[in-house]
Amino acid sequence: VDAIVPQACGCRVADTAELAALRAVFGDRLAELPFVTLAPNVGDLGAGAGALAATIAAVCLDRQALPARIHHGNPEEGVQVGPAASESRSLRKVLVCTGSIGGQCGALVLSKAT
C-alpha cells in the first residue's frame, strides 16, 4: 500500500478507532504513508463516502498523483494528515477505508492497472 484514503469523518471517536486499526495493521510504517483526506473538502457524505473514496483512489492511481490535502484543527502526530500540496507520487496500491453509523466497516485495496 502506497497511500490511504481513510474515512476520517471528523468524529473524534470514529477517527481514533480508525487510526488505532490502521496502526495495528501498518505499525511504524503508517508514518510513511500519505493520507488522502476527503471530509475536510466535502464534509461527511454518509452512505456516499465510500463511493467517492474509491473513485478518488482510482483517480490517484490513474494520474500517479495525490490531491492537495487541507486540514482544520490539530493533525494527529505520526500520520500524514496535515495540510499538503498536491504531488506526483508513484502509486501501486491505495487502501480505501469506509464505515457507517451502524458500525459496519469496509476496506478496499485498489491496484494500478498493468
Secondary structure by P-SEA (a helix, b strand, c coil): cccccccccccaaaaaaaaaaaaaaccccccccccccccccccccccaaaaaaaaaaaaaaaaccccbbbbccccccccccccccbbbbbccbbbbbbccccbbbbbbbbbccc
